[in-house]
């Protein structure tokens, strides 16, 4: 299959069909599928810019809740890359944003109820970032974060989640203990960097974190917090 079927569906504005053809190309692309498909999407966007951005958002909305589909994250990364071009408006329409926000809230609730909840955490958090979804209550976000920290493969998404809601009362010390247990030192450094604190607040946080790490027998001489 060539890209012509995708282009025809895209030209017709059929987001569902276009997403289906994109998935076929991704599946057939082998180890280089992600990079190839992302470049094709970016090239497609540059042809007609804003009109094609709207189609990418519609494609994302069509596949977002399909946990088995790998192209939701692909579309998000293409949209993020397009966002770097100041000549292209990459924000979703209000209706698309609302639909994606509803999906995000549902995915958060499912993740808390049972892991894995379905939609990959990196898709959930990347959607929060790109759609500027900052109107989620603290209880929901904190519960989701507490679910993510229990699994090593979700730590990078957790760091990005904390960065998106830096003023929520995150249990930073407890998080860092878990990061230390996973030996995820670079992510622990990134987590600390996301918290907006004064030098005195940072010092107190570090002291608290060290206390937790000592208590849990996880401390090592090369810990990221000194």
Secondary structure, DSSP 8 states (H G I E B T S, - for coil): --THHHHHHHHTT-HHHHHHHHHHHHHHTGGGHHHHHHHHHHHHHHHHTHHHHHHHHHHHHHHTT-TT-SHHHHHHHHHHHHHT-TTS-----HHHHHHHHHHHHHHHHHHHHSSS-SS-HHHHHHHHHHTT---S-HHHHHHHHHHHTTSGGGHHHHHHHHHHTTTS---HHHHHHHHHHTT-HHHHHHHHHHS---HHHHHHHHHHHHHHHHHTT---TT-S--
